[in-house]
Amino acid sequence: MADPDNDLPPSELPIAHEAPCRHLRHKGMYVYTDGISGESHQDYDNTIYWCLTTMKSFGPDDDMVDGPGCRNPGRTCYEAI
């Protein structure tokens, strides 16, 4: 039986609660940390994300970079940490 998710664009694939892609970056990683505790702060509504592979707000799969979408192993560019 064919998988109906195969025909969906990456942004519409079901999102799993996986670790973020190793290429996902956002300003909070550099500003809201003391570098010692390793605590992760909650993402804010206005967080701007970028991909280290493209250095832009869209990934190598031409889909937007964002917190939930870049935790989706269904994206072709996803690489677990």
PDB file of N, CA, C and O in Angstrom:
ATOM      1  N   MET A   1       0.839  -1.172   0.000  1.00  0.00           N
ATOM      2  CA  MET A   1       0.000   0.000   0.000  1.00  0.00           C
ATOM      3  C   MET A   1       0.890   1.243   0.000  1.00  0.00           C
ATOM      4  O   MET A   1       1.889   1.290   0.718  1.00  0.00           O
ATOM      5  N   ALA A   2       0.539   2.234  -0.790  1.00  0.00           N
ATOM      6  CA  ALA A   2       1.327   3.458  -0.909  1.00  0.00           C
ATOM      7  C   ALA A   2       1.141   4.333   0.326  1.00  0.00           C
ATOM      8  O   ALA A   2       0.069   4.361   0.930  1.00  0.00           O
ATOM      9  N   ASP A   3       2.195   5.037   0.685  1.00  0.00           N
ATOM     10  CA  ASP A   3       2.154   5.943   1.823  1.00  0.00           C
ATOM     11  C   ASP A   3       1.661   7.301   1.343  1.00  0.00           C
ATOM     12  O   ASP A   3       2.321   7.919   0.508  1.00  0.00           O
ATOM     13  N   PRO A   4       0.508   7.796   1.846  1.00  0.00           N
ATOM     14  CA  PRO A   4      -0.027   9.081   1.374  1.00  0.00           C
ATOM     15  C   PRO A   4       0.852  10.261   1.734  1.00  0.00           C
ATOM     16  O   PRO A   4       0.753  11.307   1.093  1.00  0.00           O
ATOM     17  N   ASP A   5       1.723  10.132   2.750  1.00  0.00           N
ATOM     18  CA  ASP A   5       2.592  11.236   3.138  1.00  0.00           C
ATOM     19  C   ASP A   5       3.679  11.511   2.109  1.00  0.00           C
ATOM     20  O   ASP A   5       4.257  12.598   2.113  1.00  0.00           O
ATOM     21  N   ASN A   6       3.974  10.562   1.230  1.00  0.00           N
ATOM     22  CA  ASN A   6       5.040  10.742   0.244  1.00  0.00           C
ATOM     23  C   ASN A   6       4.726  11.830  -0.764  1.00  0.00           C
ATOM     24  O   ASN A   6       5.645  12.389  -1.363  1.00  0.00           O
ATOM     25  N   ASP A   7       3.450  12.149  -0.972  1.00  0.00           N
ATOM     26  CA  ASP A   7       3.064  13.146  -1.960  1.00  0.00           C
ATOM     27  C   ASP A   7       2.940  14.547  -1.368  1.00  0.00           C
ATOM     28  O   ASP A   7       2.681  15.505  -2.096  1.00  0.00           O
ATOM     29  N   LEU A   8       3.122  14.671  -0.067  1.00  0.00           N
ATOM     30  CA  LEU A   8       2.983  15.970   0.584  1.00  0.00           C
ATOM     31  C   LEU A   8       4.286  16.757   0.518  1.00  0.00           C
ATOM     32  O   LEU A   8       5.368  16.171   0.573  1.00  0.00           O
ATOM     33  N   PRO A   9       4.191  18.097   0.400  1.00  0.00           N
ATOM     34  CA  PRO A   9       5.409  18.915   0.488  1.00  0.00           C
ATOM     35  C   PRO A   9       5.973  18.825   1.905  1.00  0.00           C
ATOM     36  O   PRO A   9       5.232  18.507   2.835  1.00  0.00           O
ATOM     37  N   PRO A  10       7.257  19.094   2.089  1.00  0.00           N
ATOM     38  CA  PRO A  10       7.890  18.964   3.408  1.00  0.00           C
ATOM     39  C   PRO A  10       7.186  19.728   4.516  1.00  0.00           C
ATOM     40  O   PRO A  10       7.146  19.266   5.656  1.00  0.00           O
ATOM     41  N   SER A  11       6.631  20.893   4.198  1.00  0.00           N
ATOM     42  CA  SER A  11       5.983  21.701   5.231  1.00  0.00           C
ATOM     43  C   SER A  11       4.691  21.078   5.738  1.00  0.00           C
ATOM     44  O   SER A  11       4.202  21.466   6.799  1.00  0.00           O
ATOM     45  N   GLU A  12       4.120  20.112   4.998  1.00  0.00           N
ATOM     46  CA  GLU A  12       2.864  19.501   5.402  1.00  0.00           C
ATOM     47  C   GLU A  12       3.041  18.084   5.944  1.00  0.00           C
ATOM     48  O   GLU A  12       2.058  17.440   6.309  1.00  0.00           O
ATOM     49  N   LEU A  13       4.271  17.592   6.002  1.00  0.00           N
ATOM     50  CA  LEU A  13       4.506  16.268   6.561  1.00  0.00           C
ATOM     51  C   LEU A  13       4.241  16.291   8.055  1.00  0.00           C
ATOM     52  O   LEU A  13       4.447  17.321   8.696  1.00  0.00           O
ATOM     53  N   PRO A  14       3.794  15.196   8.620  1.00  0.00           N
ATOM     54  CA  PRO A  14       3.580  15.164  10.070  1.00  0.00           C
ATOM     55  C   PRO A  14       4.880  15.478  10.810  1.00  0.00           C
ATOM     56  O   PRO A  14       5.950  14.987  10.451  1.00  0.00           O
ATOM     57  N   ILE A  15       4.768  16.293  11.832  1.00  0.00           N
ATOM     58  CA  ILE A  15       5.950  16.715  12.579  1.00  0.00           C
ATOM     59  C   ILE A  15       6.147  15.803  13.783  1.00  0.00           C
ATOM     60  O   ILE A  15       5.256  15.660  14.621  1.00  0.00           O
ATOM     61  N   ALA A  16       7.291  15.205  13.855  1.00  0.00           N
ATOM     62  CA  ALA A  16       7.629  14.368  15.001  1.00  0.00           C
ATOM     63  C   ALA A  16       8.341  15.233  16.033  1.00  0.00           C
ATOM     64  O   ALA A  16       8.869  16.295  15.704  1.00  0.00           O
ATOM     65  N   HIS A  17       8.352  14.784  17.252  1.00  0.00           N
ATOM     66  CA  HIS A  17       9.035  15.529  18.306  1.00  0.00           C
ATOM     67  C   HIS A  17      10.449  14.979  18.437  1.00  0.00           C
ATOM     68  O   HIS A  17      10.799  14.345  19.433  1.00  0.00           O
ATOM     69  N   GLU A  18      11.235  15.228  17.432  1.00  0.00           N
ATOM     70  CA  GLU A  18      12.609  14.758  17.368  1.00  0.00           C
ATOM     71  C   GLU A  18      13.545  15.887  17.793  1.00  0.00           C
ATOM     72  O   GLU A  18      13.113  17.012  18.047  1.00  0.00           O
ATOM     73  N   ALA A  19      14.811  15.568  17.862  1.00  0.00           N
ATOM     74  CA  ALA A  19      15.822  16.597  18.095  1.00  0.00           C
ATOM     75  C   ALA A  19      15.873  17.503  16.869  1.00  0.00           C
ATOM     76  O   ALA A  19      15.576  17.056  15.761  1.00  0.00           O
ATOM     77  N   PRO A  20      16.240  18.754  17.049  1.00  0.00           N
ATOM     78  CA  PRO A  20      16.325  19.645  15.890  1.00  0.00           C
ATOM     79  C   PRO A  20      17.438  19.208  14.940  1.00  0.00           C
ATOM     80  O   PRO A  20      18.374  18.514  15.337  1.00  0.00           O
ATOM     81  N   CYS A  21      17.324  19.614  13.712  1.00  0.00           N
ATOM     82  CA  CYS A  21      18.355  19.337  12.717  1.00  0.00           C
ATOM     83  C   CYS A  21      19.670  19.971  13.166  1.00  0.00           C
ATOM     84  O   CYS A  21      19.673  21.039  13.779  1.00  0.00           O
ATOM     85  N   ARG A  22      20.753  19.327  12.866  1.00  0.00           N
ATOM     86  CA  ARG A  22      22.063  19.835  13.285  1.00  0.00           C
ATOM     87  C   ARG A  22      22.433  21.147  12.596  1.00  0.00           C
ATOM     88  O   ARG A  22      23.354  21.832  13.041  1.00  0.00           O
ATOM     89  N   HIS A  23      21.742  21.507  11.532  1.00  0.00           N
ATOM     90  CA  HIS A  23      22.044  22.735  10.798  1.00  0.00           C
ATOM     91  C   HIS A  23      21.154  23.910  11.201  1.00  0.00           C
ATOM     92  O   HIS A  23      21.341  25.022  10.706  1.00  0.00           O
ATOM     93  N   LEU A  24      20.191  23.677  12.090  1.00  0.00           N
ATOM     94  CA  LEU A  24      19.266  24.724  12.521  1.00  0.00           C
ATOM     95  C   LEU A  24      19.960  25.671  13.489  1.00  0.00           C
ATOM     96  O   LEU A  24      20.619  25.232  14.431  1.00  0.00           O
ATOM     97  N   ARG A  25      19.812  26.970  13.254  1.00  0.00           N
ATOM     98  CA  ARG A  25      20.380  27.981  14.144  1.00  0.00           C
ATOM     99  C   ARG A  25      19.368  29.101  14.360  1.00  0.00           C
ATOM    100  O   ARG A  25      18.516  29.366  13.511  1.00  0.00           O
ATOM    101  N   HIS A  26      19.482  29.754  15.524  1.00  0.00           N
ATOM    102  CA  HIS A  26      18.692  30.946  15.811  1.00  0.00           C
ATOM    103  C   HIS A  26      19.467  31.800  16.800  1.00  0.00           C
ATOM    104  O   HIS A  26      20.341  31.310  17.516  1.00  0.00           O
ATOM    105  N   LYS A  27      19.135  33.073  16.828  1.00  0.00           N
ATOM    106  CA  LYS A  27      19.874  34.029  17.640  1.00  0.00           C
ATOM    107  C   LYS A  27      19.890  33.662  19.120  1.00  0.00           C
ATOM    108  O   LYS A  27      20.881  33.910  19.807  1.00  0.00           O
ATOM    109  N   GLY A  28      18.815  33.079  19.612  1.00  0.00           N
ATOM    110  CA  GLY A  28      18.724  32.712  21.021  1.00  0.00           C
ATOM    111  C   GLY A  28      19.816  31.748  21.448  1.00  0.00           C
ATOM    112  O   GLY A  28      20.164  31.691  22.628  1.00  0.00           O
ATOM    113  N   MET A  29      20.360  30.991  20.510  1.00  0.00           N
ATOM    114  CA  MET A  29      21.430  30.049  20.834  1.00  0.00           C
ATOM    115  C   MET A  29      22.680  30.789  21.290  1.00  0.00           C
ATOM    116  O   MET A  29      23.490  30.249  22.045  1.00  0.00           O
ATOM    117  N   TYR A  30      22.830  32.007  20.837  1.00  0.00           N
ATOM    118  CA  TYR A  30      24.031  32.774  21.137  1.00  0.00           C
ATOM    119  C   TYR A  30      23.800  33.851  22.190  1.00  0.00           C
ATOM    120  O   TYR A  30      24.731  34.239  22.896  1.00  0.00           O
ATOM    121  N   VAL A  31      22.565  34.335  22.302  1.00  0.00           N
ATOM    122  CA  VAL A  31      22.267  35.443  23.195  1.00  0.00           C
ATOM    123  C   VAL A  31      21.744  34.968  24.538  1.00  0.00           C
ATOM    124  O   VAL A  31      22.158  35.486  25.576  1.00  0.00           O
ATOM    125  N   TYR A  32      20.840  33.990  24.542  1.00  0.00           N
ATOM    126  CA  TYR A  32      20.160  33.580  25.762  1.00  0.00           C
ATOM    127  C   TYR A  32      20.801  32.366  26.415  1.00  0.00           C
ATOM    128  O   TYR A  32      20.098  31.467  26.878  1.00  0.00           O
ATOM    129  N   THR A  33      22.090  32.331  26.456  1.00  0.00           N
ATOM    130  CA  THR A  33      22.772  31.227  27.111  1.00  0.00           C
ATOM    131  C   THR A  33      24.016  31.745  27.812  1.00  0.00           C
ATOM    132  O   THR A  33      24.640  32.705  27.360  1.00  0.00           O
ATOM    133  N   ASP A  34      24.366  31.119  28.892  1.00  0.00           N
ATOM    134  CA  ASP A  34      25.599  31.484  29.577  1.00  0.00           C
ATOM    135  C   ASP A  34      26.741  30.574  29.151  1.00  0.00           C
ATOM    136  O   ASP A  34      27.888  30.771  29.551  1.00  0.00           O
ATOM    137  N   GLY A  35      26.414  29.565  28.326  1.00  0.00           N
ATOM    138  CA  GLY A  35      27.433  28.670  27.821  1.00  0.00           C
ATOM    139  C   GLY A  35      27.863  27.591  28.789  1.00  0.00           C
ATOM    140  O   GLY A  35      28.644  26.711  28.427  1.00  0.00           O
ATOM    141  N   ILE A  36      27.366  27.641  30.022  1.00  0.00           N
ATOM    142  CA  ILE A  36      27.797  26.679  31.027  1.00  0.00           C
ATOM    143  C   ILE A  36      26.718  25.634  31.300  1.00  0.00           C
ATOM    144  O   ILE A  36      26.981  24.432  31.261  1.00  0.00           O
ATOM    145  N   SER A  37      25.511  26.102  31.574  1.00  0.00           N
ATOM    146  CA  SER A  37      24.453  25.193  31.999  1.00  0.00           C
ATOM    147  C   SER A  37      23.901  24.337  30.869  1.00  0.00           C
ATOM    148  O   SER A  37      23.399  23.241  31.117  1.00  0.00           O
ATOM    149  N   GLY A  38      23.984  24.817  29.636  1.00  0.00           N
ATOM    150  CA  GLY A  38      23.443  24.071  28.511  1.00  0.00           C
ATOM    151  C   GLY A  38      21.931  24.115  28.441  1.00  0.00           C
ATOM    152  O   GLY A  38      21.322  23.371  27.672  1.00  0.00           O
ATOM    153  N   GLU A  39      21.311  24.987  29.245  1.00  0.00           N
ATOM    154  CA  GLU A  39      19.858  25.103  29.228  1.00  0.00           C
ATOM    155  C   GLU A  39      19.399  25.668  27.900  1.00  0.00           C
ATOM    156  O   GLU A  39      20.052  26.528  27.310  1.00  0.00           O
ATOM    157  N   SER A  40      18.283  25.175  27.449  1.00  0.00           N
ATOM    158  CA  SER A  40      17.672  25.691  26.234  1.00  0.00           C
ATOM    159  C   SER A  40      16.464  26.518  26.630  1.00  0.00           C
ATOM    160  O   SER A  40      15.597  26.040  27.362  1.00  0.00           O
ATOM    161  N   HIS A  41      16.399  27.733  26.164  1.00  0.00           N
ATOM    162  CA  HIS A  41      15.261  28.583  26.462  1.00  0.00           C
ATOM    163  C   HIS A  41      14.168  28.327  25.441  1.00  0.00           C
ATOM    164  O   HIS A  41      14.429  27.901  24.316  1.00  0.00           O
ATOM    165  N   GLN A  42      12.949  28.593  25.856  1.00  0.00           N
ATOM    166  CA  GLN A  42      11.817  28.398  24.951  1.00  0.00           C
ATOM    167  C   GLN A  42      11.954  29.331  23.757  1.00  0.00           C
ATOM    168  O   GLN A  42      12.465  30.444  23.876  1.00  0.00           O
ATOM    169  N   ASP A  43      11.491  28.861  22.614  1.00  0.00           N
ATOM    170  CA  ASP A  43      11.504  29.693  21.418  1.00  0.00           C
ATOM    171  C   ASP A  43      10.430  30.770  21.557  1.00  0.00           C
ATOM    172  O   ASP A  43       9.371  30.541  22.140  1.00  0.00           O
ATOM    173  N   TYR A  44      10.719  31.920  21.021  1.00  0.00           N
ATOM    174  CA  TYR A  44       9.786  33.021  21.063  1.00  0.00           C
ATOM    175  C   TYR A  44       9.086  33.117  19.719  1.00  0.00           C
ATOM    176  O   TYR A  44       9.574  32.601  18.714  1.00  0.00           O
ATOM    177  N   ASP A  45       7.926  33.789  19.709  1.00  0.00           N
ATOM    178  CA  ASP A  45       7.159  33.916  18.477  1.00  0.00           C
ATOM    179  C   ASP A  45       7.949  34.627  17.377  1.00  0.00           C
ATOM    180  O   ASP A  45       7.731  34.359  16.196  1.00  0.00           O
ATOM    181  N   ASN A  46       8.839  35.505  17.736  1.00  0.00           N
ATOM    182  CA  ASN A  46       9.570  36.280  16.731  1.00  0.00           C
ATOM    183  C   ASN A  46      10.977  35.743  16.470  1.00  0.00           C
ATOM    184  O   ASN A  46      11.826  36.464  15.946  1.00  0.00           O
ATOM    185  N   THR A  47      11.227  34.502  16.827  1.00  0.00           N
ATOM    186  CA  THR A  47      12.548  33.917  16.605  1.00  0.00           C
ATOM    187  C   THR A  47      12.829  33.812  15.110  1.00  0.00           C
ATOM    188  O   THR A  47      11.991  33.339  14.342  1.00  0.00           O
ATOM    189  N   ILE A  48      13.993  34.248  14.717  1.00  0.00           N
ATOM    190  CA  ILE A  48      14.414  34.139  13.318  1.00  0.00           C
ATOM    191  C   ILE A  48      15.391  32.983  13.222  1.00  0.00           C
ATOM    192  O   ILE A  48      16.409  32.954  13.913  1.00  0.00           O
ATOM    193  N   TYR A  49      15.072  32.038  12.362  1.00  0.00           N
ATOM    194  CA  TYR A  49      15.898  30.855  12.173  1.00  0.00           C
ATOM    195  C   TYR A  49      16.653  30.937  10.864  1.00  0.00           C
ATOM    196  O   TYR A  49      16.227  31.618   9.932  1.00  0.00           O
ATOM    197  N   TRP A  50      17.778  30.240  10.798  1.00  0.00           N
ATOM    198  CA  TRP A  50      18.487  30.074   9.539  1.00  0.00           C
ATOM    199  C   TRP A  50      19.131  28.706   9.508  1.00  0.00           C
ATOM    200  O   TRP A  50      19.292  28.051  10.538  1.00  0.00           O
ATOM    201  N   CYS A  51      19.492  28.292   8.329  1.00  0.00           N
ATOM    202  CA  CYS A  51      20.106  26.985   8.114  1.00  0.00           C
ATOM    203  C   CYS A  51      21.586  27.189   7.850  1.00  0.00           C
ATOM    204  O   CYS A  51      21.959  28.036   7.039  1.00  0.00           O
ATOM    205  N   LEU A  52      22.436  26.421   8.525  1.00  0.00           N
ATOM    206  CA  LEU A  52      23.877  26.544   8.304  1.00  0.00           C
ATOM    207  C   LEU A  52      24.301  26.054   6.922  1.00  0.00           C
ATOM    208  O   LEU A  52      25.351  26.449   6.415  1.00  0.00           O
ATOM    209  N   THR A  53      23.496  25.205   6.321  1.00  0.00           N
ATOM    210  CA  THR A  53      23.839  24.701   4.996  1.00  0.00           C
ATOM    211  C   THR A  53      23.657  25.771   3.931  1.00  0.00           C
ATOM    212  O   THR A  53      24.518  25.957   3.071  1.00  0.00           O
ATOM    213  N   THR A  54      22.514  26.485   3.994  1.00  0.00           N
ATOM    214  CA  THR A  54      22.228  27.513   2.987  1.00  0.00           C
ATOM    215  C   THR A  54      22.569  28.918   3.473  1.00  0.00           C
ATOM    216  O   THR A  54      22.717  29.839   2.670  1.00  0.00           O
ATOM    217  N   MET A  55      22.692  29.078   4.803  1.00  0.00           N
ATOM    218  CA  MET A  55      22.894  30.396   5.433  1.00  0.00           C
ATOM    219  C   MET A  55      21.749  31.355   5.096  1.00  0.00           C
ATOM    220  O   MET A  55      21.941  32.568   5.004  1.00  0.00           O
ATOM    221  N   LYS A  56      20.571  30.790   4.919  1.00  0.00           N
ATOM    222  CA  LYS A  56      19.367  31.569   4.602  1.00  0.00           C
ATOM    223  C   LYS A  56      18.199  31.046   5.428  1.00  0.00           C
ATOM    224  O   LYS A  56      18.351  30.111   6.214  1.00  0.00           O
ATOM    225  N   SER A  57      17.023  31.662   5.241  1.00  0.00           N
ATOM    226  CA  SER A  57      15.835  31.260   5.992  1.00  0.00           C
ATOM    227  C   SER A  57      15.092  30.105   5.329  1.00  0.00           C
ATOM    228  O   SER A  57      13.967  29.792   5.716  1.00  0.00           O
ATOM    229  N   PHE A  58      15.699  29.480   4.349  1.00  0.00           N
ATOM    230  CA  PHE A  58      15.136  28.278   3.748  1.00  0.00           C
ATOM    231  C   PHE A  58      16.235  27.234   3.638  1.00  0.00           C
ATOM    232  O   PHE A  58      17.411  27.556   3.468  1.00  0.00           O
ATOM    233  N   GLY A  59      15.832  25.996   3.738  1.00  0.00           N
ATOM    234  CA  GLY A  59      16.789  24.895   3.731  1.00  0.00           C
ATOM    235  C   GLY A  59      17.132  24.429   2.329  1.00  0.00           C
ATOM    236  O   GLY A  59      16.623  24.983   1.355  1.00  0.00           O
ATOM    237  N   PRO A  60      17.987  23.419   2.208  1.00  0.00           N
ATOM    238  CA  PRO A  60      18.370  22.865   0.917  1.00  0.00           C
ATOM    239  C   PRO A  60      17.183  22.262   0.166  1.00  0.00           C
ATOM    240  O   PRO A  60      17.243  22.086  -1.051  1.00  0.00           O
ATOM    241  N   ASP A  61      16.107  21.946   0.886  1.00  0.00           N
ATOM    242  CA  ASP A  61      14.909  21.403   0.245  1.00  0.00           C
ATOM    243  C   ASP A  61      13.954  22.509  -0.197  1.00  0.00           C
ATOM    244  O   ASP A  61      12.827  22.221  -0.599  1.00  0.00           O
ATOM    245  N   ASP A  62      14.383  23.762  -0.129  1.00  0.00           N
ATOM    246  CA  ASP A  62      13.607  24.951  -0.514  1.00  0.00           C
ATOM    247  C   ASP A  62      12.369  25.178   0.344  1.00  0.00           C
ATOM    248  O   ASP A  62      11.453  25.887  -0.073  1.00  0.00           O
ATOM    249  N   ASP A  63      12.328  24.593   1.525  1.00  0.00           N
ATOM    250  CA  ASP A  63      11.237  24.838   2.459  1.00  0.00           C
ATOM    251  C   ASP A  63      11.762  25.766   3.550  1.00  0.00           C
ATOM    252  O   ASP A  63      12.965  25.814   3.811  1.00  0.00           O
ATOM    253  N   MET A  64      10.845  26.504   4.187  1.00  0.00           N
ATOM    254  CA  MET A  64      11.227  27.462   5.218  1.00  0.00           C
ATOM    255  C   MET A  64      11.874  26.777   6.415  1.00  0.00           C
ATOM    256  O   MET A  64      11.535  25.644   6.755  1.00  0.00           O
ATOM    257  N   VAL A  65      12.795  27.469   7.040  1.00  0.00           N
ATOM    258  CA  VAL A  65      13.466  26.991   8.247  1.00  0.00           C
ATOM    259  C   VAL A  65      12.674  27.505   9.442  1.00  0.00           C
ATOM    260  O   VAL A  65      12.439  28.708   9.563  1.00  0.00           O
ATOM    261  N   ASP A  66      12.264  26.601  10.323  1.00  0.00           N
ATOM    262  CA  ASP A  66      11.592  26.993  11.554  1.00  0.00           C
ATOM    263  C   ASP A  66      11.791  25.908  12.595  1.00  0.00           C
ATOM    264  O   ASP A  66      12.255  24.813  12.278  1.00  0.00           O
ATOM    265  N   GLY A  67      11.443  26.209  13.829  1.00  0.00           N
ATOM    266  CA  GLY A  67      11.672  25.272  14.921  1.00  0.00           C
ATOM    267  C   GLY A  67      10.994  23.925  14.734  1.00  0.00           C
ATOM    268  O   GLY A  67      11.671  22.897  14.739  1.00  0.00           O
ATOM    269  N   PRO A  68       9.665  23.900  14.568  1.00  0.00           N
ATOM    270  CA  PRO A  68       8.989  22.609  14.420  1.00  0.00           C
ATOM    271  C   PRO A  68       9.334  21.896  13.120  1.00  0.00           C
ATOM    272  O   PRO A  68       9.539  20.682  13.124  1.00  0.00           O
ATOM    273  N   GLY A  69       9.403  22.619  12.016  1.00  0.00           N
ATOM    274  CA  GLY A  69       9.672  21.995  10.722  1.00  0.00           C
ATOM    275  C   GLY A  69      11.044  21.363  10.635  1.00  0.00           C
ATOM    276  O   GLY A  69      11.225  20.363   9.941  1.00  0.00           O
ATOM    277  N   CYS A  70      12.009  21.935  11.331  1.00  0.00           N
ATOM    278  CA  CYS A  70      13.374  21.412  11.288  1.00  0.00           C
ATOM    279  C   CYS A  70      13.620  20.365  12.368  1.00  0.00           C
ATOM    280  O   CYS A  70      14.767  20.028  12.664  1.00  0.00           O
ATOM    281  N   ARG A  71      12.555  19.859  12.949  1.00  0.00           N
ATOM    282  CA  ARG A  71      12.608  18.700  13.835  1.00  0.00           C
ATOM    283  C   ARG A  71      11.948  17.502  13.154  1.00  0.00           C
ATOM    284  O   ARG A  71      11.751  16.454  13.771  1.00  0.00           O
ATOM    285  N   ASN A  72      11.617  17.668  11.902  1.00  0.00           N
ATOM    286  CA  ASN A  72      10.878  16.658  11.153  1.00  0.00           C
ATOM    287  C   ASN A  72      11.833  15.782  10.349  1.00  0.00           C
ATOM    288  O   ASN A  72      12.401  16.249   9.363  1.00  0.00           O
ATOM    289  N   PRO A  73      12.023  14.524  10.744  1.00  0.00           N
ATOM    290  CA  PRO A  73      12.930  13.643   9.997  1.00  0.00           C
ATOM    291  C   PRO A  73      12.428  13.325   8.602  1.00  0.00           C
ATOM    292  O   PRO A  73      13.148  12.702   7.821  1.00  0.00           O
ATOM    293  N   GLY A  74      11.204  13.738   8.266  1.00  0.00           N
ATOM    294  CA  GLY A  74      10.676  13.533   6.922  1.00  0.00           C
ATOM    295  C   GLY A  74      11.252  14.503   5.899  1.00  0.00           C
ATOM    296  O   GLY A  74      11.112  14.287   4.695  1.00  0.00           O
ATOM    297  N   ARG A  75      11.894  15.562   6.360  1.00  0.00           N
ATOM    298  CA  ARG A  75      12.523  16.493   5.415  1.00  0.00           C
ATOM    299  C   ARG A  75      13.780  15.848   4.859  1.00  0.00           C
ATOM    300  O   ARG A  75      14.522  15.184   5.582  1.00  0.00           O
ATOM    301  N   THR A  76      14.010  16.044   3.589  1.00  0.00           N
ATOM    302  CA  THR A  76      15.154  15.399   2.935  1.00  0.00           C
ATOM    303  C   THR A  76      16.477  15.921   3.448  1.00  0.00           C
ATOM    304  O   THR A  76      17.482  15.216   3.349  1.00  0.00           O
ATOM    305  N   CYS A  77      16.523  17.121   3.991  1.00  0.00           N
ATOM    306  CA  CYS A  77      17.779  17.710   4.452  1.00  0.00           C
ATOM    307  C   CYS A  77      18.015  17.503   5.942  1.00  0.00           C
ATOM    308  O   CYS A  77      19.060  17.903   6.455  1.00  0.00           O
ATOM    309  N   TYR A  78      17.071  16.887   6.649  1.00  0.00           N
ATOM    310  CA  TYR A  78      17.184  16.706   8.103  1.00  0.00           C
ATOM    311  C   TYR A  78      18.360  15.808   8.467  1.00  0.00           C
ATOM    312  O   TYR A  78      18.527  14.724   7.907  1.00  0.00           O
ATOM    313  N   GLU A  79      19.167  16.273   9.410  1.00  0.00           N
ATOM    314  CA  GLU A  79      20.255  15.461   9.977  1.00  0.00           C
ATOM    315  C   GLU A  79      20.164  15.600  11.493  1.00  0.00           C
ATOM    316  O   GLU A  79      20.254  16.703  12.031  1.00  0.00           O
ATOM    317  N   ALA A  80      19.988  14.490  12.164  1.00  0.00           N
ATOM    318  CA  ALA A  80      19.858  14.523  13.629  1.00  0.00           C
ATOM    319  C   ALA A  80      21.171  14.969  14.267  1.00  0.00           C
ATOM    320  O   ALA A  80      22.252  14.794  13.704  1.00  0.00           O
ATOM    321  N   ILE A  81      21.046  15.539  15.434  1.00  0.00           N
ATOM    322  CA  ILE A  81      22.227  15.977  16.185  1.00  0.00           C
ATOM    323  C   ILE A  81      23.006  14.763  16.650  1.00  0.00           C
ATOM    324  O   ILE A  81      24.040  14.907  17.302  1.00  0.00           O
TER     325      ILE A  81
END
